[in-house]
Amino acid sequence: MTNGFEQKDFDIFQVPGLEERMELIQTVIQPKFAALGEELVPFLTEELNEDMHLHIARHARRTVNPPSDTWMAISPSKRGYKKLPHFQVGLWDDHLFIWLAYIYELPEKAEIAEALIDDLESVYQSLPEDGWISSDHMKKEADKINEMGKEDFLSILERFKKVKKAEFLVGKRFLPSDDAVQDNEKLIEEIKKTYSALLPIYRHSLKAAQK
């Protein structure tokens, strides 16, 4: 088993040049994602009673600009994850993120948003108090859940429903210096704890997507 993520892993996103940065992402970060997947895929498969599959971002479409973040995703499809609700772990240069992610490629975005809005009280209560919410996976910015009220959360969901490019990502963020990032066992424990807290929202959204 590998170590957790170290400061030098986050520093990779300061390396100039597409080829140079991608080589480090592929040789340093992606093996750690693969090792996490060996722990997290069976965990989610058991929790959800459904085969889950690991996907590691390849950044294949990039030809000039190096990626400013990278991630792994776990979804119920072998073929991909972007059109499905999925679970992510990834890095920007200044934090690690753990998300339950609904991104803009999701065909049932409006239906899922409506289902979450209809059951707003229970969904809001299940949010991790020390968690974060993002409306765009391509931007570093996110909002602290403990600084938003129910009306703020409703506004996020309504925008997710109505705006084509709007997204909904909910979970946790950790600094590179956090023990839960640097210690592999603590990191796996924290990811599992975060995913477990978000499973009710995931299950709820699946019901909406399958209607």
Long-range contacts (C-beta under 8 A, 24 or more apart in sequence): 1-35, 1-184, 2-31, 2-32, 2-35, 2-184, 3-182, 3-183, 3-184, 4-32, 4-180, 4-181, 4-182, 4-183, 4-184, 4-186, 4-187, 5-29, 5-32, 5-91, 5-96, 5-176, 5-181, 5-182, 5-187, 6-176, 6-182, 7-176, 7-177, 9-91, 9-176, 10-91, 10-92, 10-93, 10-94, 10-176, 11-93, 13-66, 13-67, 13-68, 13-69, 13-91, 13-92, 13-93, 14-93, 15-66, 16-66, 17-66, 18-62, 18-63, 18-64, 18-65, 18-66, 20-66, 21-66, 21-67, 22-59, 22-62, 22-66, 22-67, 25-59, 25-67, 25-70, 29-70, 29-91, 30-56, 30-70, 33-71, 33-72, 33-89, 35-184, 36-72, 36-89, 36-187, 36-188, 36-191, 37-72, 37-74, 39-188, 40-74, 40-87, 40-89, 40-188, 40-191, 40-192, 40-195, 41-74, 43-192, 43-195, 44-74, 44-87, 44-195, 47-195, 47-196, 47-199, 48-76, 48-199, 48-202, 48-203, 50-76, 51-76, 52-76, 53-77, 53-78, 55-80, 55-81, 55-86, 57-90, 68-92, 68-93, 68-140, 69-93, 69-140, 71-97, 73-101, 82-106, 83-107, 85-112, 85-202, 85-205, 85-206, 85-209, 87-195, 87-198, 87-202, 88-137, 88-169, 88-171, 89-191, 92-140, 94-140, 94-175, 94-176, 95-140, 95-173, 95-174, 95-175, 95-176, 96-173, 96-174, 96-176, 96-178, 96-181, 97-132, 97-142, 97-171, 97-172, 97-173, 98-171, 98-172, 98-173, 98-174, 98-190, 98-191, 98-194, 98-195, 99-134, 99-137, 99-169, 99-170, 99-171, 100-169, 100-170, 100-171, 100-195, 100-198, 100-201, 100-202, 101-137, 101-167, 101-168, 101-169, 102-160, 102-167, 102-168, 102-169, 102-205, 103-137, 103-167, 103-169, 104-164, 104-165, 104-166, 104-167, 108-208, 108-209, 109-160, 109-161, 110-161, 110-162, 111-208, 111-209, 111-211, 112-205, 112-208, 112-209, 113-157, 113-158, 113-160, 113-161, 113-168, 114-161, 114-208, 115-204, 115-205, 115-207, 115-208, 116-157, 116-168, 116-201, 116-204, 116-205, 116-208, 117-154, 117-157, 117-158, 117-161, 119-204, 120-150, 120-153, 120-154, 120-157, 122-200, 123-200, 123-201, 123-204, 124-150, 124-153, 126-197, 126-198, 126-200, 126-201, 127-153, 127-170, 128-170, 128-171, 128-172, 128-194, 128-197, 128-198, 130-172, 131-170, 131-171, 131-172, 131-194, 131-197, 132-170, 132-171, 132-172, 132-173, 133-168, 133-169, 133-170, 134-167, 134-169, 134-170, 135-159, 135-160, 135-166, 135-167, 135-168, 135-169, 136-165, 136-166, 136-167, 137-167, 137-169, 142-169, 142-173, 145-170, 170-198, 170-201, 171-198
